[in-house]
Amino acid sequence: MIIQIIVVIIVLSLLGFFIRNTVNNLEALGAEVGYGFLFNPSNYDINQHLIEYSSRSTHLRATMVGLINTGLVAVVGIVLATLIGFVAGVLRLSSNFLVNRLAYIFVEFTRNVPVLLWILLWHGVLIHSLPHPRQAITIYDVTFLANRGFYVPKPLLDPLFWLVAIAAVVAIIGAVIFSKYAKRKQELTGEQLPVIWINSALIVFVPLLVFWLTGTPATLEMPVFEGFNFKGGIVLSPEFIALTLALAVYTGAFIAEIVRAGILSVSHGQTEAAYALGVKPSWTMRLVILPQALRVVVPPMISQYLNLTKNSSLAIAVGYMDVVATIGGISLNQTGRALECMSIVLLIYLCLSLSISAFMNFYNKRISLVER
Amino acid sequence: MAELNKQDYEPGTHVDLAPPVSQVGITGWMRKNLFSTPTNVVLTILTIYFLYKVIPPVLNWAFIDAVFSDLDHRNECREIAGGACWAVVRARLEQFIYGFYPEHLRWRVNLTFVLMFVALLPLLYDNVPKRKYLLWFSLIYPFFAFFMLWGGLGLEDVESAKMGGFMLTVLIGMTGIVVSLPLGIALSLGRHSSAPIIKVLSVWYIEFFRGVPLITLLFVASTLLNYFMPPGTHFDLLLRVIIMVILFAAAYIAEVIRGGLAAIPKGQFEAADALGLSYAKSMRLIILPQALKISIPGIVNTFIGLYKDTTLVVIVGLLDPLGISRATLADSSWQGLSTELYIFIALGFFISCFAMSRYSLYLERKLDTGHRVK
């Protein structure tokens, strides 16, 4: 009890000390704390903006653009990292000597070098070794790779396209209903339906059919070389590519180790028991090994996803305009409001992390085996 | 047929035959490890093709077609060969190691670095001769290193802005590791304790520092910390950065040790209480030795992460190896040689981080006494 009181007194006096200093310092500077500046024009450009933005937009808008850019890197990075991680993790356990050594070297080299270095290395390689747009590397004149970015066709959607989208949603709902029906039927009668084939057909062909019936309501806008650069299409900047690939590969190496540990954590007796019961190998993997491995794999994997998202703040090193580079970088330098800008950045990341860790606690509680 | 069955030796006298060629030696090994199934045959061929495509060009770039000599300009490299221009690393090697530490004082850095291993040895291995006395040295080493690097007590002062390169990395990393461990232990005990206020404060601290990226904390250190201090205080940037790194790492270590504490059966706590041990004694003698043992791999991983994260200080303007490489690339005579520089730095980090992770594996094996606490 006494210790608690002492701790409280120490913490409070420290806080008081900091707050009093801050107030004094701000008074000396003649500055007031306030978030009104967020609604002033930002006066700077952002090269990649997925929502409407110009230098006349507000700082708040700039923050939103930065947040969306962060989200884009995070989502693409997480998908790629999961793919890389699973492939590398499984290859690491391969009985093939060459393959598992190669996977081992990949994982160790990637993990033991700082991620910032990877980002800069990728960026440097993209900028220096790719050709000028004039001699861009091209695949069938559809996509172009040059040192200014990666140019891909942009789908232009007609108003009728929403019918196709609805058809896709309906097809997916239908597929879910059908697989539930098939499962019930199997449990009742033991008869198995070709679920995978029917569902794939449903999901692929129904939207295609609607797409054809409505008269192909979407066209592709091709990137075309004009003057000094490409016009039209979507351009992925070298900064975005370098950042996303570096984060995906780096996090992928960590996920590979997690996947490997997860698969190894399921004792071999489980496989043997399943075989003894006459379960075929593919089912053993799906029904016996994976559910047990996932219990070990998922929690650390989510924290790796969180790490990737937090590491995306290194965007500032290559000049990609994420949330730290916009509100915590240029806005801060232009307005001089360090306290307000940094508090916004910290708050955004804190909300993100806390909500993910809350989800993780919920998940852990749900999947943990009930003991005692 | 009868001819074949005829034995021309007495039972039990036949010389041992060598095992079939296909099962032993290189052939056997290849059959087992490379060509055991059709899938493996395909994988092996694909891998060999991949290696054939990748390794020769890389070797050619990095060694055969590369320039290692002592030159002053990238164009001189290009005149000799088209591959890597390692001359840039050679030209800036001293900066990469010492930063801008005054040349006549570099013996102090060297001495501190060598003695670091002397101080680390008794901590890392417990069968070192005279370990007891060496441990005393380890205890005073941090203070010794501080005076050696910064000066004072009759030694010439060196500004922290002059420190850079790998020396800065080791300095920030080592200070972070040494200070954040006790802080992390204290925080994890706080989170584990039954005193509500201490628990809540620890949880807030840990969740805050784990929730935000280190780079934003470094920005806070470089832009905001002056606000929090009494007017007129001058606070060294390096010191601010080191403090932030310590606070950040401590939260992660606390979380790792919390896992260790959670793995200890309740009976251990109850037994300690039943023996009448005070809180401090039961923690020091019973709980922490077990909890720390379980958490060692996690702690070492946190240290590796901390060591790698020291590269972020380049973003607030410190001259770590990346900062030096940035300055080098801004020099017109070495422009565009980023790949060479980054590979050099990457190798430096790889060696130290890989060594740390190997050490962690060694420790895990040594501490594994056969029974796991479940």
Boltz contact constraints between the chains, C-beta under 6 A:
constraints:
  - contact:
      token1: [A, 4]
      token2: [B, 195]
      max_distance: 6.0
  - contact:
      token1: [A, 4]
      token2: [B, 197]
      max_distance: 6.0
  - contact:
      token1: [A, 4]
      token2: [B, 198]
      max_distance: 6.0
  - contact:
      token1: [A, 7]
      token2: [B, 198]
      max_distance: 6.0
  - contact:
      token1: [A, 8]
      token2: [B, 197]
      max_distance: 6.0
  - contact:
      token1: [A, 18]
      token2: [B, 228]
      max_distance: 6.0
  - contact:
      token1: [A, 21]
      token2: [B, 228]
      max_distance: 6.0
  - contact:
      token1: [A, 21]
      token2: [B, 229]
      max_distance: 6.0
  - contact:
      token1: [A, 21]
      token2: [B, 230]
      max_distance: 6.0
  - contact:
      token1: [A, 22]
      token2: [B, 227]
      max_distance: 6.0
  - contact:
      token1: [A, 22]
      token2: [B, 228]
      max_distance: 6.0
  - contact:
      token1: [A, 25]
      token2: [B, 227]
      max_distance: 6.0
  - contact:
      token1: [A, 25]
      token2: [B, 231]
      max_distance: 6.0
  - contact:
      token1: [A, 28]
      token2: [B, 231]
      max_distance: 6.0
  - contact:
      token1: [A, 96]
      token2: [B, 40]
      max_distance: 6.0
  - contact:
      token1: [A, 96]
      token2: [B, 43]
      max_distance: 6.0
  - contact:
      token1: [A, 97]
      token2: [B, 33]
      max_distance: 6.0
  - contact:
      token1: [A, 97]
      token2: [B, 34]
      max_distance: 6.0
  - contact:
      token1: [A, 98]
      token2: [B, 44]
      max_distance: 6.0
  - contact:
      token1: [A, 98]
      token2: [B, 47]
      max_distance: 6.0
  - contact:
      token1: [A, 99]
      token2: [B, 43]
      max_distance: 6.0
  - contact:
      token1: [A, 99]
      token2: [B, 47]
      max_distance: 6.0
  - contact:
      token1: [A, 112]
      token2: [B, 350]
      max_distance: 6.0
  - contact:
      token1: [A, 112]
      token2: [B, 353]
      max_distance: 6.0
  - contact:
      token1: [A, 112]
      token2: [B, 354]
      max_distance: 6.0
  - contact:
      token1: [A, 113]
      token2: [B, 346]
      max_distance: 6.0
  - contact:
      token1: [A, 113]
      token2: [B, 349]
      max_distance: 6.0
  - contact:
      token1: [A, 113]
      token2: [B, 350]
      max_distance: 6.0
  - contact:
      token1: [A, 114]
      token2: [B, 308]
      max_distance: 6.0
  - contact:
      token1: [A, 114]
      token2: [B, 311]
      max_distance: 6.0
  - contact:
      token1: [A, 114]
      token2: [B, 349]
      max_distance: 6.0
  - contact:
      token1: [A, 116]
      token2: [B, 311]
      max_distance: 6.0
  - contact:
      token1: [A, 117]
      token2: [B, 342]
      max_distance: 6.0
  - contact:
      token1: [A, 117]
      token2: [B, 346]
      max_distance: 6.0
  - contact:
      token1: [A, 120]
      token2: [B, 342]
      max_distance: 6.0
  - contact:
      token1: [A, 121]
      token2: [B, 342]
      max_distance: 6.0
  - contact:
      token1: [A, 124]
      token2: [B, 338]
      max_distance: 6.0
  - contact:
      token1: [A, 124]
      token2: [B, 339]
      max_distance: 6.0
  - contact:
      token1: [A, 128]
      token2: [B, 336]
      max_distance: 6.0
  - contact:
      token1: [A, 310]
      token2: [B, 213]
      max_distance: 6.0
  - contact:
      token1: [A, 313]
      token2: [B, 213]
      max_distance: 6.0
  - contact:
      token1: [A, 313]
      token2: [B, 215]
      max_distance: 6.0
  - contact:
      token1: [A, 338]
      token2: [B, 223]
      max_distance: 6.0
  - contact:
      token1: [A, 338]
      token2: [B, 224]
      max_distance: 6.0
  - contact:
      token1: [A, 342]
      token2: [B, 220]
      max_distance: 6.0
  - contact:
      token1: [A, 342]
      token2: [B, 224]
      max_distance: 6.0
  - contact:
      token1: [A, 345]
      token2: [B, 216]
      max_distance: 6.0
  - contact:
      token1: [A, 346]
      token2: [B, 212]
      max_distance: 6.0
  - contact:
      token1: [A, 346]
      token2: [B, 216]
      max_distance: 6.0
  - contact:
      token1: [A, 349]
      token2: [B, 212]
      max_distance: 6.0
  - contact:
      token1: [A, 350]
      token2: [B, 211]
      max_distance: 6.0
  - contact:
      token1: [A, 350]
      token2: [B, 212]
      max_distance: 6.0
  - contact:
      token1: [A, 353]
      token2: [B, 211]
      max_distance: 6.0
  - contact:
      token1: [A, 354]
      token2: [B, 211]
      max_distance: 6.0
